[in-house]
Amino acid sequence: MTPYRFTRLATACALGSALLLSACSSSSQSGQSGQSGDASASGSQSGTSCTLSDDAPDVDRSGEGNFPDATGGFGEDPTISAGTGDEPDQVLVKTLSEGDGDTVGSSDFILANYTGTLWDGTVFDSSYSNGQAVAFGLDQVVSGWKYGLADQHVGDRVEIVIPCEWGYGGTDQGTIPAGSTLVFVVDIEDAVDGTDTSALTAATATGDALPAGISVDGDLGSEPTVAFSGDTAPGESTTTLATGTGEAIADSDYVLYQAVGSYFEDPSSMSSTWSSVGAQLFQPGIGELVGQTVGSRLLFVFPPTADASESGATEAETSTTVMVVDVLATLSPQS
């Protein structure tokens, strides 16, 4: 990813843009997989009535329910047959193959490959077809996914059947008609706890000099304070404020982080994921992050990409963006 693209992403993530969740996390790539939507109404164009439940579903993990047949091994694009008989009235989970990784928490961030079908076997979305596993927070998806994947293990291949009450309710989602029972086969490739700051507290402060006009205070593992002085914005730079002891970030890794940032010219724009939305994800391949280690605290300065005199130029393009990123963890695809 070019510095310019990272600048735009950094701005969206650090400064509380309305696009924060779609720009900073990868849930926007997952199509209809399991993202939370506005499916709060009952009734739809098709006339199907189904009301979303506010309660956590009871999840049957016995594997004895009415599951459509699914074939294929972990890492293979599955084939899911049409369901037969009565559609289930509770969330069903069957472990098709067992992994030996960590247990998935109900609010973890996970990396997964999946195929999703309607009860009649119609495929409406597949990360296999898109060619890339998808990372997302379980608090950002429909409750059938959240509670269906929680308590599974990294390395599991699971089949999940989700009644409409814990999917999209009575709202038509385009390729998912209102009132649909959803069937997924999901390969859980990795999972991390977004509230775990242990990698940050284990880091070592470098003592490296900061760019002129910028100060950063605060203990490692907690929200930093960023302040500016002077009228001259510093130039583009990357400063390692603390070096983490975790693994180096690979080009294929999703990066889970917390951040504080602002425009140098407008300190009132200061915003923080720490105190607002919580941990977020960067997409793989951001050059400024590749090679850095998990647990590190990094200070980025990005110069303007447009002149204020240019017609239509936005504040993000005409300002110097300053961003402190704390690298919590990575989500790594299984080879």
C-alpha positions as CSV (number, residue, x, y, z in Angstrom):
1,M,0.0,0.0,0.0
2,T,1.3,3.4,-0.9
3,P,2.0,6.1,1.7
4,Y,-0.9,8.1,0.2
5,R,-3.4,5.3,0.6
6,F,-2.1,4.7,4.2
7,T,-2.5,8.4,4.9
8,R,-6.2,8.2,3.9
9,L,-6.8,5.1,5.9
10,A,-4.9,6.5,8.9
11,T,-7.1,9.6,8.8
12,A,-10.3,7.6,8.6
13,C,-9.3,5.3,11.5
14,A,-7.7,7.8,13.8
15,L,-10.1,10.8,13.4
16,G,-13.4,9.0,13.8
17,S,-14.6,9.2,10.3
18,A,-18.1,7.9,9.6
19,L,-16.5,5.2,7.5
20,L,-14.3,4.0,10.4
21,L,-15.6,0.5,10.6
22,S,-15.7,-0.1,6.9
23,A,-12.4,1.6,6.2
24,C,-10.4,0.3,9.2
25,S,-11.8,-3.2,9.5
26,S,-12.1,-5.8,6.9
27,S,-15.8,-6.5,7.4
28,S,-16.5,-4.5,4.3
29,Q,-14.9,-7.3,2.3
30,S,-17.1,-10.0,3.6
31,G,-20.1,-9.2,1.5
32,Q,-23.1,-10.7,3.2
33,S,-21.1,-13.1,5.3
34,G,-22.3,-12.2,8.8
35,Q,-22.0,-8.5,9.1
36,S,-24.4,-6.6,11.3
37,G,-26.7,-4.6,9.2
38,D,-29.9,-2.5,9.6
39,A,-32.0,-5.6,9.6
40,S,-34.1,-4.5,12.6
41,A,-37.5,-4.4,11.0
42,S,-39.9,-7.2,10.5
43,G,-41.6,-7.7,7.2
44,S,-40.1,-6.9,3.7
45,Q,-40.7,-6.8,0.0
46,S,-41.2,-10.5,-0.1
47,G,-43.8,-10.4,2.7
48,T,-41.8,-12.7,5.0
49,S,-42.2,-11.8,8.6
50,C,-39.3,-12.4,10.9
51,T,-38.3,-10.2,13.9
52,L,-34.7,-10.1,15.0
53,S,-34.2,-11.3,18.5
54,D,-32.5,-9.1,21.1
55,D,-31.5,-12.1,23.1
56,A,-28.4,-14.2,22.7
57,P,-29.3,-17.4,20.9
58,D,-29.2,-20.8,22.5
59,V,-26.6,-22.6,20.5
60,D,-26.8,-26.4,19.9
61,R,-23.3,-27.7,19.4
62,S,-24.3,-31.4,19.6
63,G,-24.1,-31.8,15.8
64,E,-27.4,-33.7,15.9
65,G,-29.7,-31.1,14.4
66,N,-31.0,-30.8,10.9
67,F,-27.8,-29.8,8.9
68,P,-27.5,-29.7,5.1
69,D,-24.8,-32.0,3.9
70,A,-21.4,-30.3,3.5
71,T,-18.3,-31.8,1.9
72,G,-14.6,-30.7,1.7
73,G,-11.8,-30.4,4.1
74,F,-10.3,-27.5,6.0
75,G,-9.0,-25.0,3.5
76,E,-11.1,-26.3,0.6
77,D,-14.0,-24.5,-1.0
78,P,-16.9,-26.5,0.5
79,T,-20.0,-27.8,-1.3
80,I,-23.2,-27.3,0.7
81,S,-26.3,-29.2,-0.3
82,A,-29.8,-27.9,-0.1
83,G,-31.5,-28.4,3.3
84,T,-34.4,-30.8,3.6
85,G,-37.2,-31.0,6.1
86,D,-38.1,-28.3,8.6
87,E,-35.7,-25.4,9.0
88,P,-34.2,-25.3,12.5
89,D,-35.5,-22.8,15.0
90,Q,-32.2,-22.4,16.9
91,V,-28.6,-21.8,16.0
92,L,-27.0,-25.1,15.1
93,V,-23.2,-25.7,15.1
94,K,-21.4,-28.9,13.9
95,T,-17.6,-29.2,14.1
96,L,-16.7,-30.8,10.7
97,S,-13.0,-31.1,11.6
98,E,-11.3,-30.1,14.8
99,G,-8.4,-27.7,15.2
100,D,-5.9,-27.6,18.1
101,G,-5.7,-23.8,18.4
102,D,-7.0,-21.4,21.1
103,T,-10.6,-21.2,22.1
104,V,-12.5,-18.3,20.3
105,G,-13.9,-15.7,22.7
106,S,-17.3,-14.1,22.0
107,S,-15.7,-10.7,21.3
108,D,-12.6,-11.9,19.6
109,F,-11.3,-10.8,16.2
110,I,-11.0,-13.7,13.9
111,L,-9.7,-14.6,10.4
112,A,-11.8,-17.0,8.5
113,N,-12.6,-18.5,5.2
114,Y,-16.3,-19.3,4.6
115,T,-19.1,-20.1,2.1
116,G,-22.6,-19.0,2.9
117,T,-25.8,-20.4,1.3
118,L,-29.6,-20.1,1.7
119,W,-31.5,-23.1,3.0
120,D,-32.2,-24.2,-0.6
121,G,-28.4,-24.4,-1.3
122,T,-28.0,-21.1,-3.2
123,V,-24.6,-19.7,-2.6
124,F,-24.8,-15.9,-1.8
125,D,-21.2,-15.3,-0.6
126,S,-17.9,-17.0,-0.4
127,S,-14.5,-15.8,0.6
128,Y,-13.0,-18.7,-1.3
129,S,-14.5,-17.2,-4.5
130,N,-13.1,-13.8,-3.5
131,G,-9.7,-15.4,-3.1
132,Q,-8.9,-14.1,0.4
133,A,-9.8,-15.0,4.0
134,V,-11.8,-12.3,5.9
135,A,-10.9,-10.7,9.2
136,F,-13.6,-9.2,11.5
137,G,-14.6,-8.6,15.1
138,L,-17.3,-10.9,16.4
139,D,-19.0,-7.8,17.9
140,Q,-19.5,-6.5,14.3
141,V,-21.4,-9.5,12.9
142,V,-24.9,-10.9,13.3
143,S,-25.5,-12.8,16.5
144,G,-25.7,-16.2,14.8
145,W,-22.1,-15.8,13.7
146,K,-21.0,-14.2,17.0
147,Y,-22.3,-16.9,19.2
148,G,-21.9,-19.7,16.7
149,L,-18.2,-19.2,16.3
150,A,-17.5,-18.4,20.0
151,D,-16.2,-21.3,22.0
152,Q,-14.9,-23.0,18.8
153,H,-11.2,-23.4,18.3
154,V,-8.7,-22.0,15.8
155,G,-8.3,-24.6,13.1
156,D,-11.9,-25.8,13.3
157,R,-14.0,-26.2,10.2
158,V,-17.6,-25.7,11.4
159,E,-21.0,-25.7,9.8
160,I,-23.5,-23.1,11.2
161,V,-27.2,-23.0,10.6
162,I,-28.7,-19.6,11.5
163,P,-32.5,-19.0,11.7
164,C,-33.5,-15.5,10.5
165,E,-34.1,-14.3,14.1
166,W,-30.3,-14.3,14.6
167,G,-29.4,-13.4,11.0
168,Y,-31.0,-10.6,9.1
169,G,-34.6,-10.8,10.3
170,G,-37.3,-9.6,8.0
171,T,-35.2,-7.3,6.0
172,D,-34.3,-8.1,2.4
173,Q,-30.5,-8.0,1.9
174,G,-30.5,-8.4,-1.8
175,T,-29.0,-11.8,-2.3
176,I,-30.4,-12.8,1.0
177,P,-34.2,-12.7,0.9
178,A,-36.1,-11.6,4.0
179,G,-36.7,-14.3,6.6
180,S,-33.9,-16.5,5.3
181,T,-32.3,-19.3,7.2
182,L,-28.6,-19.1,6.5
183,V,-26.1,-22.0,6.3
184,F,-22.3,-21.4,6.6
185,V,-19.2,-23.5,6.5
186,V,-16.4,-21.6,8.2
187,D,-12.7,-22.4,8.5
188,I,-11.3,-20.5,11.6
189,E,-7.7,-19.6,10.6
190,D,-6.8,-17.3,13.6
191,A,-8.3,-15.5,16.5
192,V,-7.1,-12.8,18.9
193,D,-8.6,-10.9,21.9
194,G,-8.9,-7.2,21.0
195,T,-8.8,-6.2,24.7
196,D,-5.5,-8.0,25.5
197,T,-2.8,-5.3,25.9
198,S,-0.1,-7.6,27.3
199,A,2.0,-7.3,24.1
200,L,2.0,-3.5,24.6
201,T,3.0,-3.6,28.2
202,A,5.9,-6.0,27.4
203,A,7.4,-3.5,24.9
204,T,10.5,-1.5,25.6
205,A,10.6,2.3,25.1
206,T,13.3,3.3,22.7
207,G,13.9,6.9,23.8
208,D,14.1,8.0,20.1
209,A,13.7,11.7,19.4
210,L,10.3,12.8,18.3
211,P,9.7,15.1,15.4
212,A,9.9,18.8,16.3
213,G,6.6,20.1,17.6
214,I,5.1,16.7,18.7
215,S,5.1,15.2,22.2
216,V,3.7,11.8,23.2
217,D,3.0,10.9,26.8
218,G,1.4,7.9,28.6
219,D,2.2,4.4,29.8
220,L,2.6,1.5,27.4
221,G,-0.5,-0.5,27.2
222,S,-2.8,2.5,27.8
223,E,-4.1,5.4,25.7
224,P,-1.3,7.9,24.9
225,T,-1.6,11.7,24.9
226,V,-0.5,13.5,21.9
227,A,0.2,17.3,21.9
228,F,1.6,19.8,19.4
229,S,3.6,23.0,19.7
230,G,4.7,25.6,17.2
231,D,3.3,26.6,13.9
232,T,5.5,24.6,11.5
233,A,4.3,21.1,10.8
234,P,7.0,18.4,10.7
235,G,7.7,16.4,7.6
236,E,6.9,12.8,6.8
237,S,8.4,10.3,9.3
238,T,8.0,7.1,11.2
239,T,9.3,6.9,14.8
240,T,9.4,3.8,16.9
241,L,8.5,4.9,20.4
242,A,8.5,1.4,21.8
243,T,9.7,-1.9,20.4
244,G,7.4,-4.9,20.9
245,T,8.7,-8.4,21.7
246,G,6.2,-10.1,19.4
247,E,6.6,-11.5,15.9
248,A,7.3,-9.3,13.0
249,I,4.3,-8.2,10.9
250,A,4.2,-10.1,7.6
251,D,2.9,-8.8,4.3
252,S,-0.1,-11.1,4.6
253,D,-1.1,-10.3,8.2
254,Y,-4.1,-8.3,9.3
255,V,-3.0,-5.9,12.1
256,L,-5.1,-5.3,15.2
257,Y,-4.3,-1.9,16.7
258,Q,-5.4,1.1,18.8
259,A,-4.6,4.6,17.6
260,V,-4.7,8.2,18.6
261,G,-4.4,10.9,15.9
262,S,-5.1,14.4,14.7
263,Y,-4.3,16.9,12.1
264,F,-1.3,18.9,13.2
265,E,-2.9,22.2,12.0
266,D,-6.1,21.3,13.9
267,P,-5.5,19.8,17.3
268,S,-9.3,19.9,18.0
269,S,-9.6,17.1,15.6
270,M,-7.8,14.7,18.0
271,S,-9.6,11.4,18.2
272,S,-8.9,7.9,19.6
273,T,-10.0,4.4,19.1
274,W,-9.1,3.7,22.7
275,S,-12.0,5.9,24.0
276,S,-14.5,5.4,21.2
277,V,-14.8,2.2,19.0
278,G,-12.0,0.1,20.5
279,A,-9.5,-2.0,18.7
280,Q,-9.6,-2.0,14.9
281,L,-8.0,-3.8,11.9
282,F,-5.6,-2.7,9.2
283,Q,-5.7,-4.6,6.0
284,P,-2.6,-6.6,5.0
285,G,0.3,-5.2,3.0
286,I,0.7,-1.7,4.6
287,G,4.3,-1.0,3.9
288,E,4.8,1.2,7.0
289,L,3.8,-1.7,9.2
290,V,5.4,-4.7,7.5
291,G,8.5,-5.7,9.5
292,Q,7.4,-3.9,12.7
293,T,6.9,-6.2,15.7
294,V,3.7,-6.9,17.7
295,G,3.5,-4.7,20.8
296,S,5.3,-1.8,19.2
297,R,4.1,1.9,19.6
298,L,4.7,3.8,16.4
299,L,4.4,7.5,15.6
300,F,3.5,8.3,12.0
301,V,3.6,11.8,10.4
302,F,2.0,12.1,6.9
303,P,2.3,15.3,5.0
304,P,-0.5,16.9,3.0
305,T,-1.3,15.4,-0.4
306,A,-3.0,18.4,-1.8
307,D,-2.7,22.2,-1.6
308,A,-5.4,24.1,0.2
309,S,-5.9,26.3,-2.9
310,E,-6.9,23.3,-4.9
311,S,-10.6,23.2,-5.7
312,G,-12.4,20.4,-3.8
313,A,-9.5,19.5,-1.6
314,T,-10.5,18.1,1.7
315,E,-9.0,18.8,5.2
316,A,-7.6,15.3,5.2
317,E,-5.7,16.0,1.9
318,T,-4.5,19.5,2.9
319,S,-3.4,18.7,6.5
320,T,-0.5,17.0,8.2
321,T,-1.8,13.8,9.8
322,V,-0.1,12.7,13.1
323,M,-1.0,9.2,14.3
324,V,0.2,7.1,17.2
325,V,-0.4,3.4,16.6
326,D,-0.2,0.6,19.2
327,V,0.1,-2.8,17.6
328,L,-1.9,-5.3,19.7
329,A,-1.7,-8.4,17.6
330,T,-1.8,-9.9,14.1
331,L,-4.2,-12.3,12.4
332,S,-2.2,-14.6,10.1
333,P,-3.5,-16.8,7.3
334,Q,-2.8,-20.5,7.6
335,S,-0.4,-21.6,4.9
